[in-house]
Amino acid sequence: MADELDTDIYSVRLARFQLWILLTAGVTAIVGYLFHWSFGMPFLEQPIIIKLVIVIAALIFLYNIAMTMFTNHHTLTRTTATLMGGMVMLSVMFLFGIPFVPNLSTQYYWWWWVIHLWVEGAWELIAASLVAWSLIKLTGVSRKTVEGWVFAEVALVLLTGIIGTGHHYYWIGTPHYWLVWGAIFSAAEPIPIVMMLVDAVRDLLKARTLPIVNTLGLAWLGASAFVHFMGAGVWGFGQTLPQINRWTHGTQITASHGHFAFWGAYGMLAIALMYAILPEISGRKPNGKQALSFAAFMSLNFSMIFMVMALLIAGIVQVYLQRVMGMDFLEVQSHLRIWFEVRLVAGCLFTVGCGLLLWDLFRLAARQPAAAVAGEPVPVPAI
């Protein structure tokens, strides 16, 4: 945000304070799970006190970002406006996951406001702004070219993403009209993702004419757009229609979609941003030694593909044996064991890739001496 506005962040002290709050809350929540200190809702199982602490951190973050924007408002862009809107929406949606509602159907109704609208509402706005900033930063293409579709994508995301939440309402006791509304608008959800992919590919192709390009950052960014489209768009659309979802809901096919979509939309985009930002912070050239970077890229993405495909095949077998043939759940699990073993092997390879990635990022983040950054010889201290 500060780089986009060409200004300093309003308060570094607040940013560090907010980071420590989130870090403490996250570690406390994870350790608490080991001792069964849990709210009980999947993905929102943090106890209420932890959630309130997260809300405080979010308010500090929004205040810091808003003050950074409005103290330099003459440079506001579509990218910063979209990012701020997504951040506000992300924070507001989290509030619906805090109260406890005794009725399970009502509880899950609000639960999906958080889980779905984070991913296909707020995060799409954030992702669109981050991709736009990254393309401008990494390729030097004109801002007009990159931001031309941002507001159109925002409108489509808000239209399809919000009403498309209905495809989660099929089987939780909500009115039947959600079968129609959920199906129609969920079918349109891949459209903004496709537009993001087309924009990314178009501008990446244009970047070939530029003399200096952060190829590794661009590789992660382009791969993120493609995997985001495949995981959230293709894999998601493949099971959102109620005629299909009645068979696939809650199976390993859903897990396959979740792995693919979250890796593309969150994980890969975050890694792309790290490779875009760290060279500037450390002063190291982004196109230096890349053997380790390439090994991390390949191991992480190929292992994820193997996990996704193993879960997809397991889900297809599960649907046929359990939902069509009527076999017992535990009996079906024994027939899925081989695919779970494939997933385990792929998960081990993914862990290796994570180690390589962290090693490479720490290497890239190691700050160069000022003389080395300027291209001057670094004096060797006398012994």
C-alpha positions in Angstrom: 0.0 0.0 0.0 2.7 2.5 1.0 4.7 1.6 -2.2 1.6 2.1 -4.4 0.9 5.5 -2.8 4.6 6.4 -3.0 4.7 7.3 0.7 5.7 6.0 4.1 3.4 3.9 6.2 1.5 5.9 8.8 2.9 4.1 11.8 5.6 1.3 11.8 5.1 0.9 15.5 1.4 0.1 15.0 2.2 -2.3 12.2 4.6 -4.2 14.4 2.2 -4.2 17.3 -0.5 -5.6 15.1 1.8 -8.3 13.8 2.7 -9.5 17.3 -1.0 -9.5 18.3 -1.9 -11.7 15.3 1.2 -14.0 15.9 0.3 -14.4 19.6 -3.4 -15.1 18.8 -2.5 -17.6 16.1 0.0 -19.6 18.2 -2.3 -19.6 21.2 -5.2 -20.9 19.1 -3.1 -23.7 17.5 -1.7 -24.8 20.9 -5.1 -24.6 22.4 -6.4 -27.0 19.8 -4.1 -29.7 21.2 -5.8 -29.3 24.6 -9.3 -29.2 23.0 -9.8 -25.5 23.6 -12.0 -25.0 20.6 -15.2 -23.3 19.5 -16.1 -26.4 17.4 -16.8 -24.8 14.0 -14.5 -25.9 11.1 -12.1 -23.1 10.1 -13.6 -20.8 12.8 -12.9 -23.0 15.8 -10.9 -20.3 17.7 -12.5 -19.5 21.1 -14.4 -16.2 21.2 -11.6 -14.5 23.2 -9.1 -15.3 20.5 -11.5 -14.0 17.8 -11.9 -10.7 19.7 -8.2 -10.3 19.8 -8.1 -10.9 16.1 -10.7 -8.2 15.6 -8.6 -5.7 17.6 -5.6 -6.5 15.4 -7.8 -6.0 12.3 -9.0 -2.6 13.5 -5.4 -1.5 14.1 -4.5 -2.6 10.6 -7.4 -0.8 9.0 -6.7 2.4 10.9 -3.0 2.3 9.9 -3.8 1.6 6.3 -6.6 4.3 6.2 -4.3 6.9 7.7 -1.6 6.0 5.2 -4.1 6.4 2.3 -5.8 9.6 3.5 -2.6 11.4 4.4 -1.6 11.1 0.8 -5.0 11.0 -0.9 -3.9 12.8 -4.0 -2.2 9.6 -5.2 -5.1 7.2 -4.6 -5.6 4.7 -7.4 -8.1 2.0 -8.4 -5.7 -0.5 -7.0 -5.5 1.1 -3.5 -9.3 1.7 -3.4 -10.0 -1.9 -4.3 -7.5 -3.2 -1.8 -9.0 -1.1 1.0 -12.5 -2.2 0.1 -11.5 -5.8 0.2 -9.8 -5.4 3.5 -12.8 -3.7 5.1 -15.1 -6.4 3.7 -12.8 -9.1 5.0 -12.8 -7.6 8.5 -16.6 -7.1 8.6 -17.3 -10.7 7.3 -15.2 -12.1 10.2 -17.6 -10.6 12.7 -20.4 -13.0 11.6 -18.3 -16.0 12.7 -18.0 -14.8 16.3 -21.5 -15.3 17.9 -22.6 -18.8 18.9 -26.1 -19.8 17.6 -27.7 -22.9 19.1 -29.6 -23.8 15.9 -27.1 -25.6 13.6 -28.8 -24.5 10.4 -28.7 -20.9 11.4 -25.1 -21.2 12.6 -24.0 -22.6 9.3 -25.9 -19.9 7.4 -23.7 -17.3 9.1 -20.7 -19.5 9.0 -20.8 -19.5 5.1 -20.9 -15.7 5.2 -17.4 -15.9 6.6 -15.9 -18.9 4.8 -17.4 -18.2 1.3 -17.4 -14.4 1.2 -13.9 -14.3 2.4 -12.8 -16.4 -0.6 -15.2 -15.4 -3.3 -15.9 -11.9 -2.2 -13.3 -10.0 -0.1 -10.3 -12.0 -1.2 -11.1 -11.6 -4.9 -11.0 -7.9 -4.4 -7.7 -8.1 -2.5 -6.3 -10.5 -5.1 -7.3 -8.3 -8.0 -5.5 -5.3 -6.5 -2.4 -7.3 -5.5 -2.1 -8.8 -9.0 -2.5 -5.4 -10.6 0.2 -3.9 -8.3 2.5 -6.9 -8.9 2.2 -6.6 -12.7 2.9 -2.9 -12.7 5.9 -3.5 -10.3 7.4 -6.5 -12.1 6.8 -5.7 -15.7 6.5 -1.9 -15.9 3.4 -2.1 -18.1 1.1 0.9 -18.1 -1.2 1.4 -15.1 -4.1 2.1 -17.5 -3.7 -1.3 -19.2 -3.6 -3.2 -15.9 -6.3 -1.3 -14.1 -8.7 -1.2 -17.0 -10.6 -4.3 -15.9 -10.2 -3.9 -12.1 -13.6 -2.2 -11.5 -15.4 -4.6 -13.9 -13.9 -7.5 -12.0 -15.0 -6.0 -8.7 -18.6 -5.6 -9.9 -18.6 -9.2 -11.2 -17.1 -10.5 -8.0 -19.6 -8.8 -5.8 -22.5 -9.8 -8.0 -21.6 -13.5 -8.5 -19.7 -14.0 -5.2 -22.3 -12.7 -2.8 -25.4 -14.3 -4.3 -23.3 -17.3 -5.3 -23.0 -18.1 -1.6 -26.3 -19.9 -2.1 -24.6 -23.0 -3.4 -23.6 -23.7 0.2 -27.2 -23.5 1.3 -28.5 -26.5 -0.6 -28.5 -29.0 2.2 -28.6 -27.1 5.5 -32.3 -26.5 5.9 -32.6 -23.2 4.0 -35.5 -22.4 1.6 -35.6 -24.2 -1.8 -35.1 -21.1 -3.8 -31.4 -21.2 -3.0 -31.2 -24.2 -5.4 -32.0 -21.9 -8.2 -30.2 -18.7 -7.1 -27.2 -20.6 -5.9 -26.9 -22.6 -9.2 -27.2 -19.6 -11.5 -24.8 -17.2 -9.8 -22.4 -19.9 -8.8 -22.1 -20.8 -12.5 -21.1 -17.2 -13.2 -18.4 -17.1 -10.4 -15.5 -18.3 -12.7 -16.1 -15.3 -15.0 -14.1 -12.8 -13.0 -11.4 -15.4 -12.3 -11.1 -16.0 -16.1 -10.9 -12.2 -16.6 -8.0 -12.0 -14.1 -6.3 -14.9 -15.9 -6.7 -13.3 -19.3 -5.4 -10.0 -18.0 -2.4 -11.7 -16.3 -1.4 -13.7 -19.4 -1.9 -10.7 -21.7 0.3 -8.5 -19.6 2.9 -11.2 -19.0 3.3 -11.6 -22.7 3.8 -7.9 -23.1 6.4 -8.0 -20.4 8.7 -10.0 -22.8 9.7 -6.8 -24.5 11.0 -5.3 -21.3 14.8 -5.4 -20.7 14.6 -6.2 -16.9 12.1 -8.6 -15.5 11.8 -10.4 -12.2 11.2 -13.8 -13.9 10.7 -15.8 -10.7 8.1 -13.4 -9.4 6.4 -13.4 -12.7 6.5 -17.2 -12.8 4.8 -17.5 -9.4 2.3 -14.7 -10.3 1.3 -16.3 -13.6 1.1 -19.8 -12.1 -1.1 -18.4 -9.3 -3.5 -16.9 -11.8 -3.8 -20.2 -13.6 -4.1 -22.4 -10.5 -6.6 -20.0 -9.1 -8.7 -20.3 -12.2 -8.4 -24.1 -12.3 -9.0 -24.7 -8.6 -11.7 -22.1 -7.8 -13.2 -21.8 -11.3 -13.1 -25.2 -13.0 -12.9 -27.5 -9.9 -15.5 -25.3 -8.1 -17.9 -25.0 -11.0 -17.7 -28.8 -11.5 -19.5 -29.5 -8.3 -21.7 -26.4 -7.6 -24.8 -27.3 -9.6 -27.3 -28.9 -7.2 -27.8 -31.9 -9.6 -24.1 -32.7 -9.1 -23.6 -31.4 -5.6 -26.2 -33.8 -4.1 -23.7 -36.6 -4.9 -20.4 -34.9 -4.3 -21.1 -32.7 -1.3 -18.8 -33.6 1.6 -16.7 -36.1 -0.3 -13.0 -36.1 -1.2 -13.9 -34.2 -4.4 -14.6 -31.2 -2.1 -11.2 -31.6 -0.5 -9.6 -31.7 -3.9 -11.3 -28.4 -4.9 -10.3 -26.9 -1.5 -6.6 -27.8 -1.9 -6.4 -26.5 -5.5 -8.3 -23.3 -4.9 -6.6 -22.2 -1.7 -3.1 -23.0 -3.1 -3.7 -20.8 -6.2 -5.6 -18.0 -4.6 -3.7 -17.6 -1.3 -0.4 -19.6 -1.2 1.0 -18.9 -4.6 0.0 -15.3 -4.7 1.6 -14.7 -1.3 4.8 -16.4 -2.5 4.7 -14.3 -5.7 4.5 -11.1 -3.6 7.4 -12.2 -1.4 9.6 -12.7 -4.5 8.5 -9.3 -5.8 9.2 -7.5 -2.6 12.3 -9.2 -1.0 14.8 -8.2 -3.7 14.0 -4.5 -3.2 14.3 -4.8 0.6 17.5 -6.8 0.6 19.1 -5.2 -2.5 19.8 -8.5 -4.1 19.2 -9.0 -7.8 16.0 -11.1 -8.4 17.5 -12.9 -11.3 20.6 -14.2 -9.6 21.1 -17.9 -8.7 17.8 -19.6 -9.3 18.5 -23.3 -9.1 17.1 -23.5 -5.5 14.2 -21.2 -6.4 13.3 -23.4 -9.4 13.5 -26.6 -7.3 11.1 -25.1 -4.8 8.7 -24.0 -7.5 8.7 -27.4 -9.2 8.4 -29.5 -6.0 5.7 -27.5 -4.5 3.5 -27.3 -7.6 3.9 -30.9 -8.8 3.3 -32.3 -5.3 0.2 -30.2 -5.0 -1.1 -31.5 -8.4 -0.5 -35.1 -7.2 -2.4 -34.3 -4.0 -5.3 -32.7 -5.9 -5.5 -35.6 -8.4 -5.3 -38.3 -5.7 -8.2 -36.6 -3.8 -10.2 -36.2 -6.9 -9.9 -39.9 -7.8 -10.6 -40.9 -4.2 -13.7 -38.7 -4.3 -15.0 -40.2 -7.5 -14.6 -43.7 -6.1 -16.2 -42.6 -2.9 -19.2 -41.1 -4.7 -19.8 -44.3 -6.7 -19.4 -46.7 -3.8 -21.0 -44.7 -1.0 -23.6 -42.5 -2.7 -24.5 -44.7 -5.7 -23.9 -48.3 -4.5 -24.9 -47.5 -0.8 -21.8 -49.1 0.8 -21.0 -48.3 4.4 -18.8 -45.2 5.0 -16.0 -47.1 6.8 -16.0 -49.9 4.3 -15.6 -47.3 1.5 -12.6 -45.8 3.3 -10.7 -49.0 2.9 -11.1 -48.8 -0.8 -9.6 -45.3 -0.8 -6.5 -46.2 1.2 -4.2 -46.3 -1.9 -5.1 -42.7 -2.9 -4.6 -41.5 0.7 -1.1 -43.1 0.5 -0.4 -41.2 -2.7 -1.6 -38.0 -1.0 0.8 -38.8 1.9 3.8 -39.2 -0.4 2.8 -36.0 -2.2 2.4 -34.2 1.1 6.0 -35.3 2.1 7.3 -33.9 -1.2 5.4 -30.7 -0.5 7.0 -30.4 2.9 10.4 -30.7 1.2 9.4 -28.0 -1.2 8.4 -25.8 1.7 11.8 -26.3 3.3 13.5 -25.3 0.0 11.2 -22.3 -0.4 12.0 -21.0 3.1 15.7 -21.5 2.6 15.5 -19.6 -0.7 13.4 -16.8 0.8 15.7 -16.3 3.8 18.7 -16.3 1.4 17.0 -13.7 -0.7 15.9 -11.6 2.3 19.5 -11.4 3.7 20.3 -7.7 3.3 23.3 -6.9 1.1 25.9 -4.4 2.4 25.2 -0.9 1.0 28.5 -1.0 -1.0 27.5 -4.3 -2.6 24.1 -2.9 -3.6 25.8 0.1 -5.2 28.1 -2.1 -7.1 31.2 -1.1 -5.1 33.7 -3.5 -3.6 33.0 -4.4 0.0 35.9 -3.7 2.3 37.3 -6.7 4.2 37.7 -5.9 7.9 41.3 -6.3 9.2 41.9 -9.3 11.4 
